[in-house]
Amino acid sequence: MTDEQRRAQASEIETGTRYRLPEELALSEKRYRELVERLREGVFNCDSAGCLTFLNAAWTEILGYPAC
């Protein structure tokens, strides 16, 4: 394989990766969000100050009122 062929191959791989990775990340985030929202257990996240930044839908059922 010549240097030119190697550069062309590397360029193809880079281009494919550049477009494929964001799509794969978006799909992964979607699967994660769907999983967390469907759990019957409460899932939450807090910021560094201890303030809640995320509550999944189970919190509404657990607490009996919506998380605003």
C-alpha positions in Angstrom: 0.0 0.0 0.0 1.4 3.4 -1.0 1.5 6.4 1.3 -1.2 8.0 -0.8 -3.5 5.0 -0.4 -2.8 5.0 3.4 -3.7 8.7 3.6 -6.9 8.1 1.6 -7.8 5.2 3.8 -7.2 7.2 6.9 -9.2 10.1 5.6 -12.2 7.7 4.8 -12.0 6.3 8.4 -11.8 9.8 9.9 -14.8 10.9 7.9 -16.8 7.9 8.7 -16.0 8.2 12.4 -16.8 11.9 12.4 -20.3 11.2 11.2 -21.0 7.9 12.9 -19.9 8.8 16.4 -22.4 11.6 17.0 -25.2 9.3 15.7 -24.1 6.5 18.0 -23.9 8.9 20.9 -27.4 10.2 20.2 -28.8 6.6 20.1 -27.0 5.7 23.3 -28.4 8.8 25.1 -31.9 7.9 23.9 -31.6 4.3 25.1 -30.3 5.6 28.5 -33.1 8.2 28.9 -35.8 5.6 28.0 -34.4 3.1 30.5 -34.2 5.7 33.3 -37.7 7.0 32.6 -39.2 3.4 32.6 -37.6 2.3 35.9 -40.0 2.0 38.8 -37.3 3.1 41.2 -36.6 6.7 41.8 -33.5 8.1 39.9 -32.2 11.5 40.6 -29.2 13.7 40.0 -27.8 16.6 42.1 -25.5 19.4 41.3 -22.4 20.3 43.4 -24.6 22.5 45.6 -26.9 19.5 46.4 -29.8 20.8 44.4 -31.8 18.3 42.4 -31.2 18.6 38.7 -33.1 15.5 37.5 -35.9 13.3 38.8 -37.3 10.4 36.8 -41.1 9.7 36.4 -41.0 7.2 39.3 -40.7 10.0 41.7 -44.2 11.2 40.9 -45.5 7.8 41.9 -43.3 7.4 44.9 -44.0 10.9 46.4 -47.6 11.2 45.1 -47.1 14.6 43.5 -45.3 15.8 40.4 -41.6 16.8 40.6 -41.5 20.4 39.3 
